[in-house]
Amino acid sequence: MLAEPPDVLDQARRQAAELAAHGFRVLAVAAAERLQWSPPAAEAEHGLSLLGLIAISDPPKEAASATLAACRAAGITPVMITGDHPATAHAIAVRIGLVEDGPADAVLTGPELAAAPDTDLTAVRVFARTDPQQKLDIVNAWRARGAVTAMTGDGVNDGPALHQADIGVAMGDRGTEVARQAADLVLTDDELSTVVAAVEEGRRVYDNIRRFLVYAMAGGAAEILVMLAGPLLGLALPLRAGQILWINLLTHGLTGVAMGAEPAAPDAMRRPPRPPGQHILAAGVWQRLLVLAAAVTAFSLTAGTVARAIGSPWQSVLFLSLLGAQLGVALGLRARLLTTQNLFLPASVAASALLAVAALYVPALQSLLDTEPVGWTGTGLAVAAALAAFAAARLLRGAFHRKA
């Protein structure tokens, strides 16, 4: 307790509050004369004389505002929990755009939270002077609403909340060992923007998985439908076993792998998070899968029946058309059609197309796959089927990304 006149203490409090309102961290420095070096703990803070205040400037990083804006655009709700003075917390929150400028009533302190335990913690965006249990309560309140929570921290007091959150993120540079051990991830650069980049990468990977499932399952279903519907159209044996295997090798091999390297969609960080319990084929994915399967089947069988009607080797035309249609779907499902970030995909599609043509003209492959040259007419039918499948995939792609 400070042994100072009340007016001096009031002036110091007002000055500290003013400094805190400008975003400074304020420390009071006091001294006392002791007759013994180690007074009892109960007396250590008595009889002190105020020497002055120290204002420490710890401004937020320049990228903080842009990072929070990116979080909001992606449907992520940022919440600040700090041990600082509530006025300091409010000033920093306003500076980074977390809350609007105005009275500091938007800040909830630990003592206020303890006095009103029924407060809706998910309605508050700035917490100050909180203890470890209250940080844990905030995380649990968001989880109770069904939200996926990510907690960042660097101190010992952050340990319980880091462990309880769905994703605990500790600071690797300035973080304590306790925080690093309690967390799921450790940021080596201590940059919150790294978390946003990780979210974008996660959405890219998830979108690519769903895109590949649409592509692969639609192609597999089309092959089955061709074999079932072909005889009904007078195509007694639509495809031979070797031809089906060759189609699967070219479409699901290099091309399928290349789809996993596709860059993030332009709107990846402008979509809200998907529900945690959502099935990977939900949000209209399986419906579009069926539409593409039907489209590839129809285009391929049309090419085969036209080839049969004009006397061309219809089985080889059907083989080339079915393979080409699937490659057209692979390109049509791209989020960034003309991007140069993943040249492996168009290169793999081109290589697969060349190997498909080689199956018709290389003697060894002709004998192995029981194919024959189709001429310019048959090639034109196959190209038409590929372009039609590409157009169908492009038409469905927009709805796929809006609902993903």
Secondary structure, DSSP 8 states (H G I E B T S, - for coil): -B-S-HHHHHHHHHHHHHHHHTTEEEEEEEE---SSSS--GGGTTSSBEEEEEEEEE----TTHHHHHHHHHHTT----EEESS-HHHHHHHHHHTTSS-SS-GGGEEEHHHHHH-TT--GGG-SEEES--HHHHHHHHHHHHHTT---EEEE-SGGGHHHHHHSSEEEEETTT--HHHHHH-SEEESS--HHHHHHHHHHHHHHHHHHHHHHHHHHHHHHHHHHHHHHTGGGT-SS---HHHHHHHHHHHHTHHHHHHTT----TTGGGS----TT--TTTTTHHHHHHHHHHHHHHHHHHHHHHHHHTTS-HHHHHHHHHHHHHHHHHHHT-SSTT-STTTHHHHHHHHHHHHHHHHHH-HHHHHHHT----HHHHHHHHHHHHHHHHHHHHHHHHHHHHH-
